[in-house]
Amino acid sequence: MASVIPVIFILAIVLGLIACGYLFVPKGTHQTTIRTAIMLTLASCYLMWMVTYMAQLHPLISKSSNSLLWFYWLTHEPQRHIVR
């Protein structure tokens, strides 16, 4: 449950930045384009950060002890597997 708190906290910050970007873009011919670019940039950065953060907390693939033993056997006992 503790992994949800930073995600929601950063989401609140990003939503605040999106609101500031929407409200404080100067009026002009490209106002809609600038607003859209700012909002899409912030949303994309947030999604990338959230996916990376959650993937580090809950990995899909874990290390198996069998592969670690095989690696140890190859690196620490090289004479055993050489055929003469």
Backbone as CSV, one residue per row, in Angstrom:
resi,resn,N_x,N_y,N_z,CA_x,CA_y,CA_z,C_x,C_y,C_z
1,MET,0.818,-1.194,0.000,0.000,0.000,0.000,0.862,1.258,0.000
2,ALA,2.067,1.151,0.503,2.933,2.325,0.565,3.408,2.760,-0.818
3,SER,3.342,1.868,-1.799,3.806,2.232,-3.133,2.803,3.120,-3.867
4,VAL,1.577,3.239,-3.369,0.558,4.053,-4.022,0.713,5.529,-3.656
5,ILE,1.230,5.808,-2.494,1.330,7.192,-2.007,2.201,8.074,-2.910
6,PRO,3.416,7.659,-3.306,4.187,8.520,-4.212,3.530,8.697,-5.577
7,VAL,2.847,7.676,-6.060,2.186,7.770,-7.363,1.077,8.823,-7.320
8,ILE,0.296,8.819,-6.263,-0.786,9.799,-6.128,-0.224,11.198,-5.869
9,PHE,0.846,11.288,-5.094,1.470,12.588,-4.806,2.017,13.229,-6.083
10,ILE,2.737,12.452,-6.870,3.286,12.982,-8.128,2.154,13.301,-9.104
11,LEU,1.083,12.501,-9.092,-0.071,12.793,-9.955,-0.672,14.148,-9.606
12,ALA,-0.783,14.448,-8.316,-1.323,15.750,-7.901,-0.429,16.894,-8.378
13,ILE,0.878,16.700,-8.299,1.813,17.726,-8.779,1.672,17.924,-10.287
14,VAL,1.601,16.823,-11.023,1.482,16.909,-12.482,0.154,17.559,-12.872
15,LEU,-0.919,17.216,-12.191,-2.206,17.850,-12.488,-2.166,19.352,-12.195
16,GLY,-1.458,19.732,-11.142,-1.282,21.157,-10.853,-0.491,21.859,-11.944
17,LEU,0.552,21.210,-12.430,1.337,21.797,-13.525,0.532,21.886,-14.814
18,ILE,-0.297,20.877,-15.067,-1.150,20.923,-16.255,-2.147,22.077,-16.141
19,ALA,-2.718,22.274,-14.958,-3.652,23.389,-14.764,-2.948,24.728,-14.949
20,CYS,-1.722,24.842,-14.434,-0.958,26.085,-14.618,-0.626,26.308,-16.090
21,GLY,-0.275,25.244,-16.768,0.006,25.360,-18.198,-1.216,25.773,-18.983
22,TYR,-2.373,25.291,-18.585,-3.611,25.649,-19.270,-3.993,27.105,-19.007
23,LEU,-3.817,27.544,-17.769,-4.276,28.882,-17.399,-3.317,29.999,-17.797
24,PHE,-2.022,29.734,-17.791,-1.053,30.808,-17.959,-0.387,30.867,-19.327
25,VAL,-0.885,30.134,-20.293,-0.360,30.258,-21.662,-0.906,31.561,-22.249
26,PRO,-0.014,32.387,-22.811,-0.504,33.670,-23.343,-1.417,33.475,-24.556
27,LYS,-2.348,34.391,-24.693,-3.290,34.326,-25.809,-2.555,34.603,-27.118
28,GLY,-2.988,33.925,-28.141,-2.383,34.113,-29.448,-2.945,33.104,-30.423
29,THR,-2.348,33.081,-31.584,-2.856,32.189,-32.626,-2.554,30.724,-32.337
30,HIS,-1.500,30.441,-31.597,-1.102,29.060,-31.316,-1.361,28.656,-29.868
31,GLN,-2.301,29.303,-29.216,-2.572,29.025,-27.810,-3.020,27.583,-27.600
32,THR,-3.889,27.080,-28.441,-4.378,25.710,-28.296,-3.265,24.692,-28.526
33,THR,-2.418,24.967,-29.490,-1.304,24.060,-29.784,-0.320,24.005,-28.626
34,ILE,-0.014,25.153,-28.041,0.925,25.206,-26.918,0.330,24.509,-25.702
35,ARG,-0.967,24.748,-25.431,-1.622,24.082,-24.308,-1.601,22.563,-24.482
36,THR,-1.918,22.121,-25.679,-1.942,20.680,-25.948,-0.555,20.073,-25.797
37,ALA,0.454,20.762,-26.293,1.827,20.256,-26.189,2.262,20.156,-24.727
38,ILE,1.936,21.161,-23.936,2.309,21.145,-22.518,1.600,20.007,-21.788
39,MET,0.306,19.857,-22.039,-0.457,18.810,-21.356,0.001,17.414,-21.765
40,LEU,0.226,17.201,-23.042,0.681,15.885,-23.500,2.085,15.560,-22.994
41,THR,2.943,16.559,-22.938,4.298,16.339,-22.431,4.267,15.929,-20.962
42,LEU,3.527,16.664,-20.158,3.451,16.337,-18.730,2.774,14.984,-18.491
43,ALA,1.718,14.695,-19.234,1.038,13.413,-19.065,1.942,12.251,-19.486
44,SER,2.675,12.414,-20.569,3.582,11.356,-21.031,4.724,11.123,-20.044
45,CYS,5.285,12.198,-19.531,6.364,12.060,-18.544,5.858,11.374,-17.279
46,TYR,4.655,11.739,-16.845,4.096,11.105,-15.648,3.860,9.618,-15.877
47,LEU,3.274,9.265,-17.008,3.006,7.854,-17.281,4.296,7.039,-17.364
48,MET,5.318,7.601,-17.987,6.601,6.892,-18.084,7.216,6.714,-16.698
49,TRP,7.173,7.746,-15.879,7.705,7.635,-14.526,6.923,6.597,-13.719
50,MET,5.586,6.631,-13.819,4.762,5.718,-13.036,5.009,4.264,-13.442
51,VAL,5.100,3.997,-14.730,5.345,2.629,-15.186,6.710,2.144,-14.718
52,THR,7.720,2.995,-14.803,9.062,2.620,-14.357,9.087,2.383,-12.846
53,TYR,8.447,3.253,-12.095,8.400,3.130,-10.637,7.695,1.838,-10.223
54,MET,6.550,1.574,-10.825,5.797,0.372,-10.462,6.515,-0.900,-10.916
55,ALA,7.231,-0.830,-12.024,7.975,-2.005,-12.489,9.141,-2.324,-11.553
56,GLN,9.717,-1.311,-10.936,10.791,-1.564,-9.981,10.252,-2.132,-8.674
57,LEU,9.054,-1.726,-8.294,8.477,-2.231,-7.050,7.905,-3.637,-7.197
58,HIS,7.333,-3.931,-8.361,6.682,-5.219,-8.588,7.187,-5.827,-9.897
59,PRO,8.394,-6.390,-9.902,8.932,-6.943,-11.155,8.144,-8.169,-11.609
60,LEU,8.038,-8.331,-12.930,7.323,-9.477,-13.489,8.177,-10.737,-13.470
61,ILE,9.484,-10.565,-13.615,10.399,-11.705,-13.650,11.309,-11.619,-12.430
62,SER,11.358,-12.674,-11.662,12.237,-12.686,-10.494,13.406,-13.621,-10.752
63,LYS,14.455,-13.436,-10.000,15.629,-14.283,-10.146,15.327,-15.665,-9.577
64,SER,15.729,-16.670,-10.307,15.547,-18.022,-9.791,16.862,-18.519,-9.214
65,SER,16.777,-19.323,-8.195,17.992,-19.803,-7.541,18.762,-20.762,-8.451
66,ASN,18.085,-21.461,-9.354,18.750,-22.386,-10.249,19.709,-21.656,-11.188
67,SER,19.294,-20.523,-11.743,20.172,-19.783,-12.643,21.341,-19.177,-11.881
68,LEU,21.115,-18.759,-10.644,22.216,-18.222,-9.849,23.242,-19.302,-9.514
69,LEU,22.776,-20.513,-9.223,23.708,-21.610,-8.956,24.516,-21.965,-10.196
70,TRP,23.874,-21.964,-11.350,24.568,-22.249,-12.601,25.643,-21.200,-12.863
71,PHE,25.318,-19.924,-12.647,26.301,-18.862,-12.842,27.462,-19.016,-11.855
72,TYR,27.175,-19.333,-10.612,28.232,-19.526,-9.625,29.127,-20.696,-10.023
73,TRP,28.521,-21.763,-10.497,29.288,-22.949,-10.870,30.219,-22.643,-12.045
74,LEU,29.780,-21.868,-13.018,30.609,-21.522,-14.172,31.737,-20.563,-13.815
75,THR,31.511,-19.673,-12.883,32.520,-18.659,-12.584,33.506,-19.078,-11.495
76,HIS,33.115,-19.924,-10.578,33.986,-20.248,-9.452,34.635,-21.623,-9.523
77,GLU,34.141,-22.492,-10.379,34.742,-23.813,-10.500,34.977,-24.143,-11.977
78,PRO,35.894,-23.435,-12.624,36.055,-23.629,-14.060,36.723,-24.961,-14.434
79,GLN,37.454,-25.588,-13.540,38.156,-26.819,-13.878,37.214,-28.029,-13.978
80,ARG,36.078,-27.960,-13.376,35.193,-29.112,-13.319,34.553,-29.414,-14.686
81,HIS,34.270,-28.424,-15.490,33.540,-28.678,-16.727,34.440,-28.747,-17.963
82,ILE,35.760,-28.738,-17.787,36.674,-28.884,-18.916,36.990,-30.367,-19.105
83,VAL,36.776,-30.840,-20.331,37.054,-32.248,-20.634,38.440,-32.339,-21.251
84,ARG,39.252,-33.284,-20.749,40.617,-33.438,-21.264,40.790,-34.758,-21.936
